[in-house]
């Protein structure tokens, strides 16, 4: 399975998932999906409700990721799937 990279905002109300588009052609067109989700309930107990997905080229995805980090977002993991959910 493709590795995903997750960010969470400082209020712990929203997450972003960055995942490579497996259908892109290596070295020619590399795209990432950037998903946005709202956290419902207690973070880690239930998965976020994913609300939007965009497809951007890999360089723009890196730029978005770095911009979010500089605005207080932090790295996190997909903790709700750790127990076999």
N, C-alpha and C positions, 0 to 999 in steps of 0.2 A: 504494500500500500504506500502511496505517496506521502511523504512527511509533510505535516502542516505546521505552521508557525502562528502562534496565538498572542494577541495583545489584549490587555484589559485596561479600561480607563481608571482614573484615580478614584472615582466614586463607586467603582465596582458595579456599574449598571449596564455596561455595554462591552462587547468583545468584538475583535476583528480576527478573522482567520485568513491566512495567506497560504495558498496551496497551488502547486504547479499544475497547469492544465496538461494532462497526460496526452492529449490529442495534438499538442503543438509539435512541430517538426524540429528536432534537436538542431540547434545552430542556425536555423533559418527564421522561424517564428516561435519565439518562446514567450508564452503568456502565463500569467498567474490569475487565479480567481481570488478576489478579495470579498469575503463574506462579512456581513455585519449582523450581529445578534444582540438581542436584549436579554439581560439576565432576569429571570423570574424566580422568586423565592430566594433561598440561600444559595450563594455561589458554591458549586461543587456537588450539591444535592440533586439538582435537575439540570439538564442541558439547556443552554440558552435557546431562545426562539429566534431562529435565523430569519432576518427580514429582507435583506437585499444581497445580491451578488453582482459584482462587476468583473469583467475580464479586461486586464490591462497588460501591456508588455512588461517584461520582467524588470526593465530599468525603472519604469514608472512605479511598479510595485515596491521596489526598494526605496524609492524616494518617499512614497506614502508611508512606508514602515518607519523610516528614519524621522520623518516629520512628526508622526504620532508619538514616537519615543521622546522627541524634544519637547512635546507638549504635555508630558506627564503620564503617558500611557506606559505600562510595563509589561514585560514578557510574562506569560503564564503557560500552563499546560492544559490539556483537555482532561481535567481531573474527573469529570463525571463518567468517563468510560473506563476508568482504571479498575473498577470492581466488576467488570464483565457486563456492564449495562449496554 
